[in-house]
Amino acid sequence: MKLWMAVLLLLASLGNPAHASCQWPLWEQFKQRFIDAGGRVIDPGDPRAVTTSEGQAYAMFFALAAGDRQTFARLLRWSENNLAQGDLQRHLQAWLWGRSPEGRWQVLDANSAADADLWLAYSLQEAGRLWQQPGYSRLSARQLALIEHHEVAQLPQLGPLLLPGAEGFSRQNSWTLNPSYSPLPLLRSFAHRYPDSIWAAMLEPTRRMLEETSAKGFAPDWVEWQDGQWQAPAKGGWQGSYDAIRVYLWAGMQAPDNEQTDNFAQRFEPMLRYLQQHGRPPLRVDSLTGAAEGHGPPGFSAALLPLLSRTAEPRLLQEQLARLAAEPLQADAYYDHVLSLFGQGWNEGRYRFSPRGTLQPQSLEECS
């Protein structure tokens, strides 16, 4: 027991932002395993060796947080040339690229993915600000205009909300939404930068969607808005799994600037109680009933670290850090690496979001 507690205390200290170094080993590992020399993020778990717009946008955010300007530029260039028909001023990204059944490397699905587009616009906006690159800022504004035109819908009795993509998510009097696609820190940054825009009007409907669809303390992967109420999609029901894990992640990363933000984070206490009882996050959970099954992979534990840091029981955080130390990420586990870069990176103090949603990377003074 004494040895176990010593391990927990050591891991807790490693999670302390004051102990994080300027070198980000997990980011260097991600680059080595998943990013090729041309700036393409490859998911080796798919036999088509696919690249998603999400993978490109997430990697750009990590490069920004790490101060890695060269990798940021390579990622952006590859995305524009291959996912946006060579022009991000005029086009959203296609969400899926890879090897076709005929063996050609090409776009496999030209539809957009709104979460990737949002993270791309945010990373460009913050790179423009932090690195004093007005070209990035202008490109961010153009992407936001394209997102507003193609991926935002006015839902009756709710207001403007982000659709998952440009095509296939809106039918007559029915809209399909993905709660994990709307991280509040990003939306808040756009709302403050453009106070009279649709982004400011989107904050309250988004907050309402996130709260109402997680009424029992567990988030679903997908939901539908129809006839003035939330309904489960025909496929998947109220299940929360690989998409929903990001809802907890974004909730924990919000700056605790007001009571409303704190209450939103507290909404997910049932998930924390589940961790207390079972030791690991569930792989799947019915967000309507709370019935859970399976054990989520290590990335799920990493995604919950920011939320766990807000709890009054530090033991829960230490237990998940212990799990991550005991279960190294598999070399081809792309999504586990992404969730770990977000969750562990935040826990190590690599970055923070301000109350206005601006990115606050770890400073040289903090990591030296």
N, C-alpha and C positions, 0 to 999 in steps of 0.2 A: 504493500500500500504506500509506503514512504517513497519507494522508487517511482511509482506511478504519479504521485503528487509532484515529485521533483520534475518529471517530464512535463507535466501540465504547466508548472510555473515557468519552465524554460521556454515552452512554446508560447505562453502568454507574453513573455518578454520579447520574443521574436516578432510578435504581432504588434508591438508597440511602435508607433510611428517614429519615435526618437531613435530607434535602432535600425531603421531602414537605411541602406546605403544608396549612393547615387546610381550604382550599377543595379539594374533590374534583372536578375538572373532568369526569371520566368519569361520576360519579354525576349531576352536573347535566345532562350530555348525555343520560344514560339517562332521566332524568325528562322532559326535553323531548321526546324521541323516542318514548317507550313508555308513559308514564303519563298518563292523562287527568285532568281536574280533579276527577273523583269518586273517584280512587284505584284505577282499573282499569288493570292492566298489559296492554297490547295487543300481540300478535304480528302485525305487519303482513305477515309472510311467508305467512300463511295467508289464503286468500280469504274465509274466514268471520270474519276479524278476531277470532280466538279469544283468550280469557284462560284460563290454566291456574292451578291452585292452586300449582304450582311457581313460576310467575312472580310470583304475589302474595307467597309466602313468602320467596323470594330477595330481592325488593325490600324487604321488611320488614327483613331482615337488613342489607342495605346501608344503609337509612335509620338503623338502630340504630348501625351502625359509624360513620356520618357524623354522628350526633347530631341527626338530622333528625326531631324529634318530631312535627311537623305531618304530614309525609308518612307516617310510620309509622302514625299514627292514622287517616288517610284510607284507607290500604291495608287496615288491619284492619277498618274499618267496611264497606268495599265487600265484602271477602271474607265477612264474617259475613252481610251482607244478601243476597248473591247466590249464594254457594257453600255456605252452611251453614244454609239455610232460616231465616235470621234469628237463629240461636242456636248459637253455638260451644260453649256449655255442654253441649249435648245432641247435637250432630252433628259428624261430620267433614266436611271440605269435599268437594264434588264436584270432580272434577279438570279438567273441561272445560266452558267456557261460551262462547257465541258466537252467531252468526246461523244460524238453522235454514234448511233448504231453503225453508220457507214465508216466510222473511224476518223471523221473530220472534227477539228476543234472549232467550236462555234457556240453562239447563243442557243441554248436548249429551250428556254422559255423567256419570251420577250416581255412578259408582264413585269411590272415593277413590284418592289417590296417596300412599303412605306417606312418601316422601321430603319431599314438600311439608308433610305433617302434622308430620313431625319438625322441619323447619326453622321452621315456625310455632310449635310448642311451645317450641323453643329460643329463638327471638327474643323471645317473650313472657316467658320465664323471665328472660333477661338484661336485658330492658327493665325488668322489675319490680325487679331488683336494682340496676342502674346508675342508673335514674331514680327509684328509691324509689316505685314505683307498685304497691302490693300487689294491685290489681285485675288487672294483667297477670300477676302471679305465680299468682294463683288460677286464672285462665283457662288458663295453661300446664299446671298440675297436672291440670285437668279434661281438657284435650286429651290428655295422656299417658295418662290412664285410658281414654279412648276408643280410643287407638292400641293399648294393651295388649289391650283387649277384642276389637277388630276386626281388627287387623293383625299380631299376633304369634302364631307357631305354635311348638309344641314338636316339634322334628324328632328322630326316633329316632337315637341315637348321636351327636347333636350338642348339642341343647339348644334354648333359645328363640332364634328369629331373626325378623327383621322381614320380613314378606311385602310385596310391592310394592303391594298394595291389599287392600281388604276382600273383594273377590269375584274368583274366577277363577284363583287361583294355588295352590290346594291341591286335590289329588285323592287318591284312595286310594293311600297309600304313595308319593306323589310330590309334590314342592313345587318351584315355580318361583321363583327369587330373582333380584334385580338387585343385584350387589355395590356399585354406586355409590349405592344408596339408604341405605347404613349408614355415614355418616361417623363415624369413631371419636371425634374430639373432642366431638361432640354426645352420643354415647352415654356417653362418660366423664363428661360434666357431669351427666347424669341419674343415673348410678351413684353419684357422690359426693353428690349432693343427696338421693338416696333409697337409702341403702346396703343396705337389706334388701329391695329391690324386685327385680322381674324385670329391670330395667335393669342392675343389677349382674351378674346371672346371664347377661346377654346379651353381655357384653364378650368373654369367651373364645370362645364359639361364633362370634361375628362375626369376631374376629381369625383364627380358624382358617379360616373360609370365605374371607376375603380372601387369605390366604396360599396355601391349597391350590388355589384357582381361578386363581391367578396364578403357578403353579409355574415357568413358563418366563420370568417377568419381564414378561409382558404380561397385561392384564386383559381379561376378556370382558364383553360387554354383559349377557348373561343366562346363567344356569346352572340346572340341575335337580339336586335331591337325590333319589336313588331307589336303593333296595336298598343303602343304606350307602355310596354313592359318588356323586361328581360326574359328571354327564353333560351333554352338549350338548343344548339344546332342538332339537326337530325343525326349527323355523324359525330360521334365523340361525346355527346351529351354534356354534362357538367364537369367532365374530367379536367383535372389540372395536372400537368406533368412538365414536359420539356420546354414548352412555351411559358407556362405560368410561373416557373421558378424565377423568371426575370422580374415578375411583378414584385416579389419580396425583395429582390436585389435593388431595384430602383427605389422602393419605399425606404429601405434602410440607408440609402446614400443621400437622401434629402438633407439639406441643412436644417437642424432643429431650431428654426428661427421663430416659430410661433406655436400656439396651442393646437391649431388646426393640423399642422404638419405632424406634431407629436401624436395626436389622436389617430391620424391615418396609420402611422407606424404601429400603434398599439392595436389596431384592428386585427393584426396577424398574430396576436398572442396564442390563439389555438394551435398554430403551426409550431410555436415555440414550446407549448405544452406537450405536443406530440414528440418533439425532440427530447424533452426531458424524460418522457416515458420510454421511448424506443431507441434513443441514441443516434439515430440516423434519419434524415429526411425521407419521406415516402417517395416511391417512384411515381405512383399515381394516387390521386385523392379525389373523391367526389366533393366538389366545392359546395354542393347543396346539403349533403348529409354529414360530411366529414369522414366518411368511410375511406380508409386508406389501405394500400397494399404495396408490397415490394420495398426494396431499399434503393433510393436514388444513388447515382454514381458520385464519386468524390466532388465533381463540379457542383452538385447540388449543395453540398456542405459549404463550399467556398462562396456560393451565391448568397447564403444566409448569414455570412459573417457580419456585414454592415448592420443588418437588423438585430443580430445577437449582441452587437456592441452597445445597443440602446437598452438592453434589458438590465434589470437590477440583479440578475444572477450570473455573474461572470463565469461560473463553472460551465454553463452551457456553451459559451464561446470557446473556452479552453478545451472542452471535449471535441468540438468540431476541428479545432486546430490540431489536436492530437490525431484525429482520424486522417487529416490531410498529410500529416507527417508520416503516418504508418502506411498509407496507400498512395505511393507515387503515381502520378498521372501516366496512363499508357501512352506510348510514343505516338500512336495514330489517333488519339482521342481529341480531335479538334475542338469539339464543343466544351469538353471538360477544361481544356486549356483556356478557352475564351472566358468561361464563367470564373475560372480561377484568377485570370488577369484582372477581371473586374473586382471580384470579391476580396481576394487576398491583396491585390494592389491597393484597394481602398483601406483595408485593415492595416496595411503597412504604412499608410500615410503617403502613398505615391501621388495621390491627387485627392481633391475635395471639390464639391460644388458649393458656391456661395449661396446665400439666400436668394439672390437674383439669378442663380443658375449659371454664373460664369465659372469657368474651370480654374481651379487653383492647384497647379502642379507643385510637387515638392520642390522647395527652393534649394539652391546649392548650399546655403547656410544650414538648412535643416539636415541635409544628408552628409555633410562633411564631418 
